[in-house]
Amino acid sequence: MAHRRRLLVIGAGPVGLEAALHALPLGYEVRVLEAGRVGENVVSWGHVPMFSPWEMNCSSQGLGILGRQGVRPFADGRAAPTGREYVARYLLPLRSCPPLLGIVQERTRVVAVSRDATLKQDRPGDRARALRPFRVLAESGVRQEIHEAEVVLDVSGTYGRTRELGNGGIPAPGEKEAATCIDRGVPDLEVPRVAARFAGRTILLVGAGHSAATSAVALAALASRHPRTRILWSFRSTRVPLYPRVPEDPLTRRDALCAGANRLAQGSDPRIEPYPGSFVESIARPRSSARARLEVILKTGGRLRRERVDRIVANVGYTPDASIHSELQVHLCYATCGPIKLAAALLGEDGGDCLSQVQPSADRLSNPEPGFYILGAKSYGRNSTFLIRAGLEQIRTVFAALAGDPRLDLDVARLGHRPKRAGAAAPAVRPPGGDRVPAARG
Ligand SMILES: Cc1cc2nc3c(=O)[nH]c(=O)nc-3n(C[C@H](O)[C@H](O)[C@H](O)COP(=O)(O)OP(=O)(O)OC[C@H]3O[C@@H](n4cnc5c(N)ncnc54)[C@H](O)[C@@H]3O)c2cc1C
């Protein structure tokens, strides 16, 4: 009987879970190691309404499995859930159903990946490295364990690793000491305990991505209820409008958010003071009293401006953790920290609209280390335009490459309106080391 190949997934976010789901019918022995709980990162921003509707966030297989258990995550596929709803109604039920039941090992953090009896510098770029299995070191509480696998998918995201807020992306002097006064996610201002930290205070918001837009709109709403609230919004860009609109944007929530944030960035609300082209030079926390305000120096147009604020919301983006695979032959982009070939393709795009991005070829997703793939949000590195829908397409591409059949189509992203390709019909699945079997359909 043919030996079943072992496939290890790092991270049980949306893309990791879907990858595991798609590996199982292909005959892999699958294990998912998750540092926290299933959907941990999505739950961290779970109060935020998603841009993408249900039908873009779920695979047809996932919905098929849930359907057979009588679970229907949504009534209208064009409606968009909050992150929390998406985890509660889709990811968690999926984790608890066969075939994923018992596959995910939660509270287990992968620390490092290497190859058996092989060092980073051995056989550079040689496919023969694949003759040795991966050795994956994971920690679960105080326990450390080694897992072996022939294929490793690093789908560990970037969300937990926030960047520094100082000028030039390094820590501002005093940033570390002010840590307890800095929120690095999108605060949930609907929670009274959280809102109380901001209401009636002076807040510095830093950043100009979609998270910063969400925070700006939410803080403006809070300020309208608590008029003593004052918000300073610092961002590097001087572009007007700050958030370019996508003509006839099919992601209507994104469009509404951008329109609202653009108005605030242009000074439409007297309680929000925008500082375009500005940088945080330093943060000082007077030691005299725990309640003392922070003194922040902003550099704007070459001039320094001193402001006293109570709290800082730093929405300045995330960066991937390269330490996990530092003993493997992985080629990263020096600008985005994503895998080089995909990064080059993404950098070649203008505008960065996440709905009109390059389709990932197997070559773009591969790197010098055979059998090791970085997928999901982490594959985009510091580029923040990743959507789950792109991850579903990556899964299709990677499993086709692993099966050695570019026409293999698991119909992963049918509900995400993936463009059909010529020759993708009539799929058949070749399990690793086994016979051909009919493709699994949801
Ligand atoms: C505010 C906000 C709103 C967003 N809205 C949307 C949206 O509307 N639509 C959309 O498609 N995308 C949206 N995104 C992007 C979204 O985060 C991703 O599309 C999605 O979460 C990516 O899934 P993933 O599985 O690649 O990574 P993640 O969801 O980040 O999951 C990674 C998982 O890996 C685990 N992990 C990390 N390190 C380790 C380790 N060392 N060992 C083991 N496990 C580990 C984490 O705990 C986590 O569970 C949004 C992001 C933010 C911040």
The ligand as an SDF file (V2000), in Angstrom:
LIG
                    3D

 53 58  0  0  0  0  0  0  0  0999 V2000
   -9.7450   44.8230   10.2730 C   0  0  0  0  0  0  0  0  0  0  0  0
   -9.5720   43.8170    9.1670 C   0  0  0  0  0  0  0  0  0  0  0  0
  -10.6190   43.5710    8.2890 C   0  0  0  0  0  0  0  0  0  0  0  0
  -10.4650   42.6210    7.2600 C   0  0  0  0  0  0  0  0  0  0  0  0
  -11.5260   42.4070    6.3940 N   0  0  0  0  0  0  0  0  0  0  0  0
  -11.3950   41.4410    5.4570 C   0  0  0  0  0  0  0  0  0  0  0  0
  -12.4920   41.1430    4.5680 C   0  0  0  0  0  0  0  0  0  0  0  0
  -13.5530   41.7740    4.6120 O   0  0  0  0  0  0  0  0  0  0  0  0
  -12.3280   40.1450    3.6520 N   0  0  0  0  0  0  0  0  0  0  0  0
  -11.1670   39.4340    3.5540 C   0  0  0  0  0  0  0  0  0  0  0  0
  -11.1040   38.5440    2.7140 O   0  0  0  0  0  0  0  0  0  0  0  0
  -10.1070   39.7200    4.3330 N   0  0  0  0  0  0  0  0  0  0  0  0
  -10.1950   40.7000    5.2790 C   0  0  0  0  0  0  0  0  0  0  0  0
   -9.1270   40.9930    6.1050 N   0  0  0  0  0  0  0  0  0  0  0  0
   -7.8720   40.3320    5.8570 C   0  0  0  0  0  0  0  0  0  0  0  0
   -7.9740   39.0330    6.6700 C   0  0  0  0  0  0  0  0  0  0  0  0
   -7.2580   39.1660    7.8440 O   0  0  0  0  0  0  0  0  0  0  0  0
   -7.5520   37.8590    5.8680 C   0  0  0  0  0  0  0  0  0  0  0  0
   -8.1830   37.7870    4.6080 O   0  0  0  0  0  0  0  0  0  0  0  0
   -7.7320   36.5270    6.5660 C   0  0  0  0  0  0  0  0  0  0  0  0
   -7.8130   36.5620    7.9590 O   0  0  0  0  0  0  0  0  0  0  0  0
   -6.4990   35.7790    6.1240 C   0  0  0  0  0  0  0  0  0  0  0  0
   -6.5860   34.4830    6.5650 O   0  0  0  0  0  0  0  0  0  0  0  0
   -5.2480   33.6490    6.8660 P   0  0  0  0  0  0  0  0  0  0  0  0
   -5.7560   32.2990    7.2110 O   0  0  0  0  0  0  0  0  0  0  0  0
   -4.2810   33.7920    5.7740 O   0  0  0  0  0  0  0  0  0  0  0  0
   -4.5630   34.3720    8.1240 O   0  0  0  0  0  0  0  0  0  0  0  0
   -5.0900   34.6760    9.5830 P   0  0  0  0  0  0  0  0  0  0  0  0
   -6.5530   34.8880    9.6210 O   0  0  0  0  0  0  0  0  0  0  0  0
   -4.2310   35.7710   10.0860 O   0  0  0  0  0  0  0  0  0  0  0  0
   -4.7980   33.3440   10.3860 O   0  0  0  0  0  0  0  0  0  0  0  0
   -3.5100   32.9180   10.7510 C   0  0  0  0  0  0  0  0  0  0  0  0
   -3.6270   31.9260   11.8910 C   0  0  0  0  0  0  0  0  0  0  0  0
   -2.3350   31.4150   12.1870 O   0  0  0  0  0  0  0  0  0  0  0  0
   -2.1630   31.3650   13.5990 C   0  0  0  0  0  0  0  0  0  0  0  0
   -0.7190   31.4420   13.8660 N   0  0  0  0  0  0  0  0  0  0  0  0
    0.0930   32.5270   13.8050 C   0  0  0  0  0  0  0  0  0  0  0  0
    1.3600   32.1680   14.0840 N   0  0  0  0  0  0  0  0  0  0  0  0
    1.3600   30.8510   14.3450 C   0  0  0  0  0  0  0  0  0  0  0  0
    2.3640   29.9140   14.7020 C   0  0  0  0  0  0  0  0  0  0  0  0
    3.6460   30.2820   14.8340 N   0  0  0  0  0  0  0  0  0  0  0  0
    2.0170   28.6150   14.9130 N   0  0  0  0  0  0  0  0  0  0  0  0
    0.7210   28.2190   14.7630 C   0  0  0  0  0  0  0  0  0  0  0  0
   -0.2820   29.0750   14.4360 N   0  0  0  0  0  0  0  0  0  0  0  0
    0.0350   30.3710   14.2030 C   0  0  0  0  0  0  0  0  0  0  0  0
   -2.9430   32.5520   14.1120 C   0  0  0  0  0  0  0  0  0  0  0  0
   -3.3030   32.3770   15.4680 O   0  0  0  0  0  0  0  0  0  0  0  0
   -4.1560   32.5640   13.1780 C   0  0  0  0  0  0  0  0  0  0  0  0
   -5.2240   31.7760   13.6730 O   0  0  0  0  0  0  0  0  0  0  0  0
   -9.2500   41.9260    7.1240 C   0  0  0  0  0  0  0  0  0  0  0  0
   -8.2010   42.1850    8.0090 C   0  0  0  0  0  0  0  0  0  0  0  0
   -8.3660   43.1080    9.0260 C   0  0  0  0  0  0  0  0  0  0  0  0
   -7.2170   43.3510    9.9610 C   0  0  0  0  0  0  0  0  0  0  0  0
  1  2  1  0
  2  3  1  0
  2 52  2  0
  3  4  2  0
  4  5  1  0
  4 50  1  0
  5  6  2  0
  6  7  1  0
  6 13  1  0
  7  8  2  0
  7  9  1  0
  9 10  1  0
 10 11  2  0
 10 12  1  0
 12 13  2  0
 13 14  1  0
 14 15  1  0
 14 50  1  0
 15 16  1  0
 16 17  1  0
 16 18  1  0
 18 19  1  0
 18 20  1  0
 20 21  1  0
 20 22  1  0
 22 23  1  0
 23 24  1  0
 24 25  2  0
 24 26  1  0
 24 27  1  0
 27 28  1  0
 28 29  2  0
 28 30  1  0
 28 31  1  0
 31 32  1  0
 32 33  1  0
 33 34  1  0
 33 48  1  0
 34 35  1  0
 35 36  1  0
 35 46  1  0
 36 37  1  0
 36 45  1  0
 37 38  2  0
 38 39  1  0
 39 40  1  0
 39 45  2  0
 40 41  1  0
 40 42  2  0
 42 43  1  0
 43 44  2  0
 44 45  1  0
 46 47  1  0
 46 48  1  0
 48 49  1  0
 50 51  2  0
 51 52  1  0
 52 53  1  0
M  END
$$$$
